[in-house]
Structures are given as C-alpha cells and as structure tokens.
Amino acid sequence: MRKNVVRLTAAAVGVLTLAFAANVSAATPYEQLLADSKAEMAKLGGKFRIGLDWTLSDAKPVFAALEKEFPHIKPEYKRETGVAPFQRYFISIQQNQFPPYEMFDVASEFEKQYWDAGFFVKPKYDYKAVNESLPKGWPKIHPAAMDPQGRYIATVAQMRGIAWNPTLVKDAEAPKSFADCADPKWKGKNIIDGRNKAQALMHDPSTATDTINNIKTMKANGVVVTNGQAQVLARVVSGEYAITCYINYHTTQRMIDKGEKLVKFTLGDVVPVELATRIGVPKWSTAPATVQLVAVWLATKGQPVIDKAAYRGFPWVEGGSLYQQAKGKHYAICSSDCFAEYEKYNKSFADALGIPYVK
C-alpha cells in the first residue's frame, strides 16, 4: 500500500511539474518580461536609477505614473543634460567606471559613439514580439519608434516648428511653412538656435533639399545665430527679433501655457518628428528587463502623461495636444537611420549657416 502511495505522489509531482512548465512556456513575451523585471527589482529592493535629459518637473509626473502602473519599481531620477557629462562618461566607461544608472539616455551627439563602443547591448526580449503581446487596451508601439536591429525604443517625440512675436507679426503675415522662414521680409528679424534641430527635415527625401536651401537663404537674409532654445525664445518675446524657425514645440508651448502672450507657435506645413529619448540597455545595468519594460510603457501606455507633462507625446496618438494640428500633414520622421547620419546633417546645418562645426 505504501509503495502505491509513493508512486502516486511521484506521479502527481510529475504532472504538476509538467503543468508548471507548460504555463511558463505559455506566458506571452510581455508577461515574461514583466516577471523578469519583478525578479530584478526584488534583488534591488525596487530601486531603479534613471538618468535622462528631462527636467525634474517633466519627469516627476511621468515616473509617478510608472510606479502606479508597476508598484514593484521605485524610480530614482536624476537629470543628465548638455554635452559635457557624456564626454566624461565616455572616458570613464572605457575605464570600467560606469554611470550610476540602470536606465541611461545619451545626448544625440554621442549616441553613435556609445553604440559603436559597445556601451549598450542588444536586449533579451524582442520588441516586436513584446509589442504584439501588450495588455489589452494599451496602444501599440509605432514601427518607426523601434530600432530595426531591435536595440532600443524611442519613447518621445521632439517636434519643431515656427514661433513669432504677435506684436511684431500680424496674423495675416504669420509664417505657415518653413519656406516662409526664408522670406526676405524677415531680413534682420529672424533668430535661430545654432544647435541643429532640423535633422528630420534634412533626412526626409521630400524636404531635404528645400531645408538646406531655406537655411542658406535665411543666412543670406542675416539670420542671427545663438545657442539655446530658451535664449532664442527670450529674444523673440522681448521684441528683439520677430520670428524663429526650427524651434522646439515643448519649449515654446510650455511658455504659452504658463501665460506668455508674446509668442505664438505653429507646426508648419510639414511635421518634423525626431523620435528621441531612445532607450537602450546599458551593458552595466543590473536591471536590463526593467529597462525594457519601462521603455515599452513610455512608448505606449505612458504617452498621455508624457504629452501632458513634457509636451513630447507622439503627434499621431489620438487625443494628444498636437493631434489635430498635425492631422493630415506629412511626418518627416527621424528614427534610427536618421540619427546614424546626425554627424553629416549637423555639419551640413553648420555649413549652411556659415558657423564652425565641432565634431
């Protein structure tokens, strides 16, 4: 009798083991990714260190919403902005001294160098497979936001347009296209950021030639070149200059929403969309699955809060702040193949404006 009991128990264990294995294999890619993330965070006490270039005011509501969605993740955020930090980090990583982040974004000027140096690795989970298995009700990842090689996901949209001072520019004369930026009537009244913001337009075959020609004509018309989007807008608001072109939507609209009456903004006839904050998996990260999970959430379920807090939601997401203004217009999208050519576009931009180019 006892032998029979033993045999039955062993058989029962075998059945349970097979059932468990079947359940594991039946888990979707998203479910497997989530499980891996929970295991990582359990080891790290939930602590997930993030270094991006977003301001704290932009990042705080986004990562608060992330923690609400995934209580096992406790985000700890620090802003990394400008160029200098990434120069220093590049040297320190070569010496096996790594940035203090699990998730880390790099300034666009350095992305290719970091990837070429092997500082980011190909993630475990295929983003296309995860995309097909997202929870019901989540929007899908836009194909252009996924690196064709599966290395990263772009999580926000940097959109550029035209801004002007309404006390200096009558409504009937307000620019409606980037071609309007080259109109001789703005001679001496136009100011532009010396850091290229037109890569998407320079990459798109339908707008590339016109964009370079526009910039050259703006130069001939005496456009003033300075550094920094905020500085450019301050000089437009003050009335020193009438218009600025290739200006960030998120910088300008934030000012307008805070009550600034001396600036207006339009996307123009074409919508340049730089798919930015491209999240890859750092080779030193001890939470690679969580990096992937957070990137997926930012590119999908997190879009409404990104749009509201950071003005960087994808313009094709229905209900977003730019959805109606962008609807029906051509998107000039700067994705992986575009950012691989940044060096070329940035030099062309500098050459067109007649300013020094620093590699």
C-alpha positions as CSV (number, residue, x, y, z in Angstrom):
1,M,0.0,0.0,0.0
2,R,2.8,2.4,1.0
3,K,4.6,1.8,-2.4
4,N,1.4,2.7,-4.2
5,V,1.2,5.9,-2.3
6,V,4.8,6.8,-3.2
7,R,4.2,6.0,-6.8
8,L,1.0,8.2,-6.9
9,T,2.9,11.1,-5.1
10,A,5.7,10.9,-7.6
11,A,3.2,10.8,-10.5
12,A,1.4,13.8,-9.0
13,V,4.6,15.8,-8.7
14,G,5.5,14.9,-12.4
15,V,2.1,16.2,-13.5
16,L,2.5,19.4,-11.5
17,T,6.0,19.9,-12.9
18,L,4.7,19.5,-16.5
19,A,1.8,21.8,-15.8
20,F,4.2,24.5,-14.4
21,A,6.5,24.2,-17.4
22,A,3.5,24.4,-19.8
23,N,2.3,27.6,-18.0
24,V,5.8,29.2,-18.2
25,S,6.1,28.4,-21.9
26,A,2.6,29.7,-22.5
27,A,3.4,33.1,-20.9
28,T,3.5,35.9,-23.5
29,P,6.7,37.8,-24.2
30,Y,5.2,40.8,-22.3
31,E,4.4,38.5,-19.3
32,Q,7.9,37.0,-19.3
33,L,9.4,40.5,-19.4
34,L,7.3,41.6,-16.5
35,A,8.2,38.6,-14.5
36,D,11.9,39.2,-15.1
37,S,11.5,42.8,-14.1
38,K,9.9,41.8,-10.8
39,A,12.7,39.4,-10.1
40,E,15.3,42.1,-10.8
41,M,13.6,44.6,-8.6
42,A,13.2,42.1,-5.8
43,K,17.0,41.8,-5.7
44,L,17.5,45.6,-5.8
45,G,14.8,46.4,-3.3
46,G,12.8,48.1,-6.0
47,K,15.4,50.8,-6.6
48,F,15.6,51.8,-10.2
49,R,18.0,54.5,-11.1
50,I,17.2,56.6,-14.1
51,G,19.3,59.3,-15.9
52,L,17.6,61.2,-18.7
53,D,17.7,64.8,-20.0
54,W,14.2,65.6,-18.9
55,T,13.7,68.4,-16.4
56,L,12.6,67.2,-12.9
57,S,9.2,68.9,-13.4
58,D,8.6,66.8,-16.6
59,A,10.0,63.6,-15.2
60,K,8.2,63.6,-11.8
61,P,4.6,63.0,-13.0
62,V,5.8,60.5,-15.6
63,F,7.6,58.3,-13.2
64,A,4.9,58.7,-10.6
65,A,2.5,57.2,-13.1
66,L,5.0,54.5,-13.9
67,E,5.2,53.5,-10.2
68,K,1.5,53.4,-10.0
69,E,1.4,51.1,-13.1
70,F,4.2,48.9,-11.7
71,P,4.4,49.1,-7.9
72,H,7.4,46.8,-7.9
73,I,9.5,49.7,-9.5
74,K,10.7,52.6,-7.3
75,P,12.2,55.1,-9.8
76,E,15.0,57.3,-8.6
77,Y,15.5,60.1,-11.2
78,K,18.4,62.5,-11.9
79,R,18.7,64.8,-14.9
80,E,21.7,64.5,-17.2
81,T,21.8,67.2,-19.8
82,G,24.1,69.1,-22.2
83,V,27.1,67.6,-23.8
84,A,29.9,67.7,-21.2
85,P,28.6,64.9,-18.9
86,F,28.5,62.4,-21.8
87,Q,32.1,63.3,-22.8
88,R,33.2,62.5,-19.2
89,Y,31.1,59.3,-19.0
90,F,32.5,58.1,-22.3
91,I,36.0,58.2,-20.9
92,S,35.0,56.7,-17.5
93,I,33.1,53.8,-19.1
94,Q,36.2,52.9,-21.1
95,Q,37.9,52.5,-17.7
96,N,35.0,50.3,-16.4
97,Q,33.7,53.1,-14.2
98,F,30.0,53.2,-15.0
99,P,27.3,55.9,-14.7
100,P,25.2,55.5,-11.6
101,Y,22.0,54.4,-13.5
102,E,20.2,51.3,-14.5
103,M,18.5,53.2,-17.4
104,F,20.6,55.8,-19.2
105,D,20.0,58.1,-22.2
106,V,22.7,59.8,-24.1
107,A,22.8,63.2,-25.9
108,S,22.2,62.7,-29.6
109,E,25.7,63.9,-30.5
110,F,27.1,60.9,-28.7
111,E,24.7,58.1,-29.4
112,K,26.6,56.6,-32.4
113,Q,29.9,56.7,-30.4
114,Y,28.3,55.0,-27.4
115,W,26.8,52.2,-29.6
116,D,29.9,51.8,-31.7
117,A,31.9,51.4,-28.4
118,G,29.6,48.6,-27.2
119,F,28.3,50.6,-24.2
120,F,24.8,49.4,-24.9
121,V,23.8,45.8,-25.6
122,K,21.1,44.1,-27.6
123,P,18.2,43.4,-25.2
124,K,16.9,39.9,-24.2
125,Y,13.3,40.4,-25.4
126,D,12.4,41.1,-29.0
127,Y,10.4,44.4,-29.0
128,K,8.2,43.3,-31.9
129,A,7.1,40.2,-30.0
130,V,6.5,42.2,-26.9
131,N,4.5,44.7,-28.9
132,E,2.2,42.0,-30.2
133,S,1.6,40.7,-26.7
134,L,0.9,44.0,-24.8
135,P,-2.0,44.1,-22.4
136,K,-5.5,44.8,-23.8
137,G,-6.2,48.5,-24.1
138,W,-2.5,49.5,-24.5
139,P,-1.6,51.4,-27.7
140,K,0.9,49.7,-29.9
141,I,4.5,50.9,-30.4
142,H,4.8,52.8,-33.6
143,P,7.0,50.9,-36.0
144,A,9.3,53.9,-36.5
145,A,9.9,54.0,-32.8
146,M,11.5,50.6,-32.8
147,D,15.1,50.2,-33.9
148,P,15.2,47.8,-36.9
149,Q,18.0,45.9,-35.2
150,G,16.0,45.6,-32.1
151,R,18.4,47.5,-29.9
152,Y,16.2,50.3,-28.5
153,I,12.9,52.0,-28.4
154,A,12.3,55.7,-28.9
155,T,9.9,57.0,-26.2
156,V,9.2,60.6,-27.0
157,A,8.8,62.9,-30.0
158,Q,10.7,66.1,-30.4
159,M,8.8,68.3,-32.7
160,R,9.9,71.6,-34.2
161,G,8.0,74.4,-35.8
162,I,8.0,78.2,-36.1
163,A,7.4,80.8,-33.3
164,W,6.9,84.5,-33.6
165,N,6.1,87.6,-31.6
166,P,2.4,88.6,-32.3
167,T,3.1,92.3,-31.6
168,L,5.6,92.3,-34.5
169,V,4.0,89.9,-36.8
170,K,0.4,90.5,-37.9
171,D,-1.9,87.4,-38.1
172,A,-2.1,87.7,-41.9
173,E,1.7,87.7,-42.2
174,A,2.3,84.9,-39.7
175,P,4.5,82.1,-41.2
176,K,2.7,79.0,-42.2
177,S,5.6,76.9,-43.6
178,F,9.3,76.5,-43.1
179,A,9.7,78.1,-46.6
180,D,8.2,81.3,-45.1
181,C,11.3,81.5,-42.8
182,A,13.4,82.3,-45.9
183,D,11.1,85.2,-46.9
184,P,13.2,88.4,-47.5
185,K,10.7,90.4,-45.3
186,W,12.3,88.8,-42.2
187,K,15.7,90.2,-43.1
188,G,17.4,91.0,-39.8
189,K,14.3,90.0,-37.9
190,N,15.0,86.2,-37.6
191,I,17.0,84.3,-35.0
192,I,17.9,80.6,-34.9
193,D,19.5,78.1,-32.5
194,G,23.0,77.2,-33.6
195,R,22.4,73.6,-32.4
196,N,20.7,71.7,-35.3
197,K,17.1,71.0,-34.8
198,A,16.3,70.2,-38.4
199,Q,17.7,66.7,-38.8
200,A,14.3,65.1,-39.5
201,L,13.7,67.6,-42.4
202,M,17.2,67.1,-43.7
203,H,16.8,63.3,-43.7
204,D,13.4,63.1,-45.4
205,P,14.0,63.0,-49.2
206,S,10.9,65.1,-49.8
207,T,12.2,68.0,-47.7
208,A,16.0,67.7,-47.6
209,T,16.9,70.0,-50.5
210,D,14.4,72.6,-49.6
211,T,15.5,72.6,-46.0
212,I,19.2,73.3,-46.8
213,N,18.2,76.0,-49.3
214,N,15.9,77.6,-46.7
215,I,18.7,77.7,-44.2
216,K,21.2,79.2,-46.7
217,T,18.6,81.8,-47.7
218,M,18.0,82.6,-44.0
219,K,21.8,83.1,-43.7
220,A,21.8,85.4,-46.7
221,N,18.9,87.4,-45.1
222,G,21.0,88.0,-42.0
223,V,19.6,85.4,-39.6
224,V,21.2,85.7,-36.1
225,V,22.6,82.5,-34.7
226,T,22.8,81.9,-30.9
227,N,22.9,79.0,-28.6
228,G,19.9,77.6,-26.7
229,Q,16.2,77.3,-27.4
230,A,15.2,79.3,-24.3
231,Q,17.6,82.1,-25.2
232,V,16.2,82.2,-28.7
233,L,12.6,82.5,-27.4
234,A,13.6,85.1,-24.8
235,R,14.8,87.4,-27.6
236,V,11.7,86.8,-29.6
237,V,9.4,87.5,-26.6
238,S,11.4,90.7,-25.8
239,G,10.7,92.0,-29.3
240,E,14.4,92.0,-30.3
241,Y,13.5,89.6,-33.1
242,A,10.2,88.8,-34.8
243,I,10.4,85.1,-35.6
244,T,12.4,81.9,-35.0
245,C,12.4,78.7,-37.0
246,Y,13.1,75.1,-36.2
247,I,12.1,75.8,-32.6
248,N,11.1,73.1,-30.1
249,Y,7.4,72.7,-29.6
250,H,7.9,71.6,-26.0
251,T,9.9,74.7,-25.1
252,T,7.5,77.1,-26.8
253,Q,4.2,75.6,-25.8
254,R,5.3,75.4,-22.2
255,M,5.8,79.2,-22.2
256,I,2.4,79.8,-23.8
257,D,0.6,77.5,-21.3
258,K,2.3,79.4,-18.5
259,G,0.7,82.6,-19.7
260,E,3.3,84.1,-22.1
261,K,1.3,86.2,-24.6
262,L,4.2,87.5,-26.7
263,V,4.8,84.3,-28.6
264,K,2.8,82.0,-30.9
265,F,3.7,78.7,-32.4
266,T,2.8,76.6,-35.4
267,L,4.0,73.2,-36.7
268,G,4.1,74.5,-40.3
269,D,3.2,72.5,-43.4
270,V,5.4,69.5,-42.5
271,V,5.8,67.9,-39.1
272,P,9.4,67.1,-38.2
273,V,9.3,64.3,-35.7
274,E,12.6,63.4,-34.0
275,L,12.0,60.1,-32.2
276,A,14.0,60.9,-29.1
277,T,14.9,59.5,-25.7
278,R,16.0,56.3,-27.3
279,I,16.2,53.8,-24.5
280,G,18.8,51.1,-24.9
281,V,20.1,48.6,-22.3
282,P,23.4,49.8,-20.8
283,K,26.0,47.0,-20.6
284,W,26.4,47.6,-16.9
285,S,22.7,47.6,-16.0
286,T,21.7,45.1,-13.3
287,A,18.1,45.5,-14.3
288,P,18.0,45.0,-18.1
289,A,14.5,43.6,-18.2
290,T,13.2,46.6,-16.2
291,V,14.9,48.9,-18.7
292,Q,13.0,47.2,-21.5
293,L,9.7,47.2,-19.5
294,V,9.9,50.9,-18.7
295,A,10.9,51.8,-22.3
296,V,7.8,49.8,-23.6
297,W,5.5,51.6,-21.2
298,L,6.8,55.0,-22.0
299,A,6.3,54.4,-25.8
300,T,2.7,53.1,-25.3
301,K,0.6,53.3,-22.1
302,G,2.7,56.2,-20.7
303,Q,2.2,58.5,-23.8
304,P,-0.7,60.6,-22.3
305,V,1.3,61.6,-19.2
306,I,4.4,62.3,-21.3
307,D,2.3,64.5,-23.6
308,K,0.8,66.4,-20.7
309,A,3.9,66.8,-18.5
310,A,6.6,67.0,-21.1
311,Y,4.9,68.1,-24.3
312,R,6.7,65.3,-26.1
313,G,3.9,62.8,-26.9
314,F,3.8,61.2,-30.3
315,P,1.7,63.5,-32.6
316,W,-0.2,60.5,-34.1
317,V,-1.6,59.5,-30.8
318,E,-5.3,60.4,-30.8
319,G,-6.2,62.9,-28.1
320,G,-2.7,64.3,-27.8
321,S,-2.0,68.0,-27.7
322,L,-0.8,68.1,-31.3
323,Y,-3.0,65.5,-32.8
324,Q,-5.4,67.9,-34.5
325,Q,-2.7,70.4,-35.7
326,A,-0.6,67.5,-37.1
327,K,-3.5,65.5,-38.6
328,G,-3.3,65.1,-42.4
329,K,0.2,66.6,-42.6
330,H,3.4,64.9,-43.8
331,Y,5.6,63.5,-41.0
332,A,9.3,63.8,-41.6
333,I,10.4,61.2,-39.1
334,C,13.9,61.0,-37.7
335,S,14.5,57.4,-36.5
336,S,17.4,55.0,-36.3
337,D,18.6,55.5,-39.9
338,C,18.4,59.3,-39.4
339,F,20.3,59.5,-36.2
340,A,23.0,57.4,-37.7
341,E,23.6,60.3,-40.1
342,Y,23.5,63.0,-37.4
343,E,27.1,64.0,-37.9
344,K,26.5,64.6,-41.6
345,Y,23.3,66.6,-41.0
346,N,24.9,68.7,-38.2
347,K,27.8,69.6,-40.4
348,S,25.5,70.5,-43.3
349,F,23.5,72.7,-41.0
350,A,26.6,74.5,-39.7
351,D,28.0,74.9,-43.2
352,A,24.7,76.3,-44.4
353,L,24.7,78.9,-41.6
354,G,28.4,79.6,-42.0
355,I,29.3,78.7,-38.4
356,P,32.1,76.5,-37.1
357,Y,31.3,72.8,-36.9
358,V,32.6,70.9,-33.8
359,K,32.5,67.1,-34.2
